[in-house]
Each structure stands twice: as C-alpha cells, then as structure tokens.
Amino acid sequence: MDSDDKKVASSPTTEDSPHHFDVIYTEDALDGRYIAKAQILNDAVQDIGMGKYQWGLFCVTGFGWFADNLWPIATSLILPPTVNEFKLEPAWLKFGQNIGLFVGAAFWAIGADIWGRK
C-alpha cells in the first residue's frame, strides 16, 4: 500500500464483528466513536434479523411514508380542476387542507396516546 493511500477506518468491533462488512469511508471522514457505535448498532440489527414484527413495522412505516408523500401529489392533481369548477382561491384550498391535516394529526395523536395507555 502506498503511503498516499488513505487508511480505511476501523473500530474495535469491526474486526470482532461476525458479519464482516466492507467499510466504505476513510479514517478522516468520520469520528472513531461514531464508527464504533454505528458498528455495534449494525451488528445488533443483523443479529436480530427480519422477523414477523420487523416486516410488519416495515410495512406500517412504509405506508406512513407513502401517505405523507401522497398528500402533495393528490393536491397538485386535484387543485386545478377544483379551482376551475368552484371558482375558489387555490391558497385557501391549500390552507384548508393543512388545517385539516393539523387537526387530524392532533386528534389522532391524543387519541392514540389515551387508547394506548389503557
């Protein structure tokens, strides 16, 4: 190895890791403590694996991500025909949608907290 090549970062857990992943960053890119903590977390996730609970959580969070990204797309598709049909101001329609999302998020958050504590 030439002296000009950068050393690949390693942590105490990298060599001891049962998973032996290639490290793709250089020593000066990240803090060594961060690398060690990330490796411990990565090893724990690999040891746990993807069971029924993890796949369910993946689907629920994926649906949440989908729903969050669907709102602006649906608004952009529905807004022009709605404005033409009802002769409304687009700003007020967007404002009404955001108020509805805010009230719904507050209601469901409080409701889930109350229901989840029973």
ChimeraX commands (.cxc) that place a marker at each C-alpha (Angstrom):
marker #1 position 0.00,0.00,0.00 radius 0.5
marker #1 position 1.34,3.41,-0.91 radius 0.5
marker #1 position 1.77,5.98,1.79 radius 0.5
marker #1 position -0.51,8.29,-0.19 radius 0.5
marker #1 position -3.47,5.93,0.15 radius 0.5
marker #1 position -5.88,6.82,2.91 radius 0.5
marker #1 position -6.37,4.31,5.66 radius 0.5
marker #1 position -9.77,2.73,5.92 radius 0.5
marker #1 position -11.47,3.49,9.21 radius 0.5
marker #1 position -11.96,0.63,11.58 radius 0.5
marker #1 position -13.31,0.25,15.05 radius 0.5
marker #1 position -12.68,-2.33,17.75 radius 0.5
marker #1 position -15.93,-4.04,16.80 radius 0.5
marker #1 position -15.20,-4.18,13.06 radius 0.5
marker #1 position -12.64,-6.96,13.39 radius 0.5
marker #1 position -14.73,-8.76,16.00 radius 0.5
marker #1 position -17.94,-8.40,14.01 radius 0.5
marker #1 position -19.45,-11.70,12.88 radius 0.5
marker #1 position -20.81,-10.04,9.74 radius 0.5
marker #1 position -17.58,-8.63,8.22 radius 0.5
marker #1 position -18.93,-5.81,6.09 radius 0.5
marker #1 position -16.61,-3.74,3.95 radius 0.5
marker #1 position -16.02,-0.28,5.34 radius 0.5
marker #1 position -16.57,2.36,2.67 radius 0.5
marker #1 position -15.31,5.52,4.31 radius 0.5
marker #1 position -11.91,6.88,5.14 radius 0.5
marker #1 position -10.46,7.46,8.57 radius 0.5
marker #1 position -10.71,11.24,8.31 radius 0.5
marker #1 position -14.33,11.16,7.14 radius 0.5
marker #1 position -15.99,10.21,10.44 radius 0.5
marker #1 position -15.25,10.24,14.15 radius 0.5
marker #1 position -13.98,6.92,15.50 radius 0.5
marker #1 position -16.53,6.89,18.31 radius 0.5
marker #1 position -19.34,7.28,15.79 radius 0.5
marker #1 position -17.92,4.43,13.71 radius 0.5
marker #1 position -17.75,2.16,16.77 radius 0.5
marker #1 position -21.32,2.97,17.82 radius 0.5
marker #1 position -22.64,2.50,14.30 radius 0.5
marker #1 position -20.91,-0.86,14.02 radius 0.5
marker #1 position -22.43,-2.05,17.30 radius 0.5
marker #1 position -25.88,-0.97,16.10 radius 0.5
marker #1 position -25.36,-2.60,12.69 radius 0.5
marker #1 position -24.28,-5.87,14.33 radius 0.5
marker #1 position -27.35,-5.83,16.60 radius 0.5
marker #1 position -29.69,-5.27,13.65 radius 0.5
marker #1 position -28.01,-8.08,11.70 radius 0.5
marker #1 position -28.26,-10.43,14.69 radius 0.5
marker #1 position -31.96,-9.69,15.18 radius 0.5
marker #1 position -32.81,-10.28,11.53 radius 0.5
marker #1 position -36.10,-9.65,9.77 radius 0.5
marker #1 position -38.85,-11.47,11.60 radius 0.5
marker #1 position -42.61,-11.09,11.50 radius 0.5
marker #1 position -42.51,-7.98,13.71 radius 0.5
marker #1 position -39.82,-6.27,11.62 radius 0.5
marker #1 position -41.71,-6.92,8.38 radius 0.5
marker #1 position -44.92,-5.58,9.94 radius 0.5
marker #1 position -43.10,-2.49,11.16 radius 0.5
marker #1 position -41.54,-2.07,7.72 radius 0.5
marker #1 position -44.99,-2.20,6.09 radius 0.5
marker #1 position -46.59,0.22,8.56 radius 0.5
marker #1 position -43.78,2.77,8.30 radius 0.5
marker #1 position -43.69,2.33,4.53 radius 0.5
marker #1 position -47.40,3.06,4.33 radius 0.5
marker #1 position -46.89,6.13,6.52 radius 0.5
marker #1 position -44.14,7.36,4.20 radius 0.5
marker #1 position -46.40,6.70,1.20 radius 0.5
marker #1 position -49.33,8.56,2.77 radius 0.5
marker #1 position -47.16,11.55,3.70 radius 0.5
marker #1 position -45.90,11.80,0.14 radius 0.5
marker #1 position -49.34,11.26,-1.36 radius 0.5
marker #1 position -50.84,14.47,0.05 radius 0.5
marker #1 position -48.85,16.96,-2.04 radius 0.5
marker #1 position -49.28,14.82,-5.17 radius 0.5
marker #1 position -53.03,14.49,-4.67 radius 0.5
marker #1 position -53.33,18.21,-4.00 radius 0.5
marker #1 position -51.45,19.11,-7.14 radius 0.5
marker #1 position -53.70,16.82,-9.22 radius 0.5
marker #1 position -56.99,17.93,-7.66 radius 0.5
marker #1 position -56.33,21.65,-7.22 radius 0.5
marker #1 position -56.64,22.92,-10.85 radius 0.5
marker #1 position -59.99,21.21,-11.63 radius 0.5
marker #1 position -61.39,22.21,-8.21 radius 0.5
marker #1 position -60.42,25.86,-8.70 radius 0.5
marker #1 position -62.00,25.88,-12.19 radius 0.5
marker #1 position -65.16,24.13,-11.06 radius 0.5
marker #1 position -65.92,26.11,-7.90 radius 0.5
marker #1 position -64.08,29.38,-8.66 radius 0.5
marker #1 position -62.14,29.25,-5.41 radius 0.5
marker #1 position -58.78,30.68,-4.44 radius 0.5
marker #1 position -56.03,28.00,-4.53 radius 0.5
marker #1 position -54.36,29.41,-1.42 radius 0.5
marker #1 position -57.48,28.90,0.68 radius 0.5
marker #1 position -57.84,25.31,-0.51 radius 0.5
marker #1 position -54.25,24.53,0.46 radius 0.5
marker #1 position -54.78,26.30,3.77 radius 0.5
marker #1 position -57.92,24.26,4.45 radius 0.5
marker #1 position -56.10,21.03,3.65 radius 0.5
marker #1 position -53.24,21.89,6.00 radius 0.5
marker #1 position -55.64,22.87,8.80 radius 0.5
marker #1 position -57.44,19.55,8.32 radius 0.5
marker #1 position -54.15,17.66,8.47 radius 0.5
marker #1 position -53.16,19.58,11.61 radius 0.5
marker #1 position -56.44,18.93,13.41 radius 0.5
marker #1 position -56.42,15.28,12.35 radius 0.5
marker #1 position -52.83,14.77,13.50 radius 0.5
marker #1 position -53.57,16.37,16.87 radius 0.5
marker #1 position -56.77,14.35,17.33 radius 0.5
marker #1 position -55.24,11.02,16.39 radius 0.5
marker #1 position -52.08,11.63,18.40 radius 0.5
marker #1 position -54.03,12.42,21.56 radius 0.5
marker #1 position -56.49,9.60,20.87 radius 0.5
marker #1 position -53.72,7.07,20.31 radius 0.5
marker #1 position -51.98,8.20,23.49 radius 0.5
marker #1 position -55.15,7.83,25.55 radius 0.5
marker #1 position -56.10,4.49,23.95 radius 0.5
marker #1 position -52.52,3.17,24.16 radius 0.5
marker #1 position -52.28,3.85,27.89 radius 0.5
marker #1 position -55.33,1.74,28.74 radius 0.5
marker link #1:1,2 radius 0.2
marker link #1:2,3 radius 0.2
marker link #1:3,4 radius 0.2
marker link #1:4,5 radius 0.2
marker link #1:5,6 radius 0.2
marker link #1:6,7 radius 0.2
marker link #1:7,8 radius 0.2
marker link #1:8,9 radius 0.2
marker link #1:9,10 radius 0.2
marker link #1:10,11 radius 0.2
marker link #1:11,12 radius 0.2
marker link #1:12,13 radius 0.2
marker link #1:13,14 radius 0.2
marker link #1:14,15 radius 0.2
marker link #1:15,16 radius 0.2
marker link #1:16,17 radius 0.2
marker link #1:17,18 radius 0.2
marker link #1:18,19 radius 0.2
marker link #1:19,20 radius 0.2
marker link #1:20,21 radius 0.2
marker link #1:21,22 radius 0.2
marker link #1:22,23 radius 0.2
marker link #1:23,24 radius 0.2
marker link #1:24,25 radius 0.2
marker link #1:25,26 radius 0.2
marker link #1:26,27 radius 0.2
marker link #1:27,28 radius 0.2
marker link #1:28,29 radius 0.2
marker link #1:29,30 radius 0.2
marker link #1:30,31 radius 0.2
marker link #1:31,32 radius 0.2
marker link #1:32,33 radius 0.2
marker link #1:33,34 radius 0.2
marker link #1:34,35 radius 0.2
marker link #1:35,36 radius 0.2
marker link #1:36,37 radius 0.2
marker link #1:37,38 radius 0.2
marker link #1:38,39 radius 0.2
marker link #1:39,40 radius 0.2
marker link #1:40,41 radius 0.2
marker link #1:41,42 radius 0.2
marker link #1:42,43 radius 0.2
marker link #1:43,44 radius 0.2
marker link #1:44,45 radius 0.2
marker link #1:45,46 radius 0.2
marker link #1:46,47 radius 0.2
marker link #1:47,48 radius 0.2
marker link #1:48,49 radius 0.2
marker link #1:49,50 radius 0.2
marker link #1:50,51 radius 0.2
marker link #1:51,52 radius 0.2
marker link #1:52,53 radius 0.2
marker link #1:53,54 radius 0.2
marker link #1:54,55 radius 0.2
marker link #1:55,56 radius 0.2
marker link #1:56,57 radius 0.2
marker link #1:57,58 radius 0.2
marker link #1:58,59 radius 0.2
marker link #1:59,60 radius 0.2
marker link #1:60,61 radius 0.2
marker link #1:61,62 radius 0.2
marker link #1:62,63 radius 0.2
marker link #1:63,64 radius 0.2
marker link #1:64,65 radius 0.2
marker link #1:65,66 radius 0.2
marker link #1:66,67 radius 0.2
marker link #1:67,68 radius 0.2
marker link #1:68,69 radius 0.2
marker link #1:69,70 radius 0.2
marker link #1:70,71 radius 0.2
marker link #1:71,72 radius 0.2
marker link #1:72,73 radius 0.2
marker link #1:73,74 radius 0.2
marker link #1:74,75 radius 0.2
marker link #1:75,76 radius 0.2
marker link #1:76,77 radius 0.2
marker link #1:77,78 radius 0.2
marker link #1:78,79 radius 0.2
marker link #1:79,80 radius 0.2
marker link #1:80,81 radius 0.2
marker link #1:81,82 radius 0.2
marker link #1:82,83 radius 0.2
marker link #1:83,84 radius 0.2
marker link #1:84,85 radius 0.2
marker link #1:85,86 radius 0.2
marker link #1:86,87 radius 0.2
marker link #1:87,88 radius 0.2
marker link #1:88,89 radius 0.2
marker link #1:89,90 radius 0.2
marker link #1:90,91 radius 0.2
marker link #1:91,92 radius 0.2
marker link #1:92,93 radius 0.2
marker link #1:93,94 radius 0.2
marker link #1:94,95 radius 0.2
marker link #1:95,96 radius 0.2
marker link #1:96,97 radius 0.2
marker link #1:97,98 radius 0.2
marker link #1:98,99 radius 0.2
marker link #1:99,100 radius 0.2
marker link #1:100,101 radius 0.2
marker link #1:101,102 radius 0.2
marker link #1:102,103 radius 0.2
marker link #1:103,104 radius 0.2
marker link #1:104,105 radius 0.2
marker link #1:105,106 radius 0.2
marker link #1:106,107 radius 0.2
marker link #1:107,108 radius 0.2
marker link #1:108,109 radius 0.2
marker link #1:109,110 radius 0.2
marker link #1:110,111 radius 0.2
marker link #1:111,112 radius 0.2
marker link #1:112,113 radius 0.2
marker link #1:113,114 radius 0.2
marker link #1:114,115 radius 0.2
marker link #1:115,116 radius 0.2
marker link #1:116,117 radius 0.2
marker link #1:117,118 radius 0.2
view
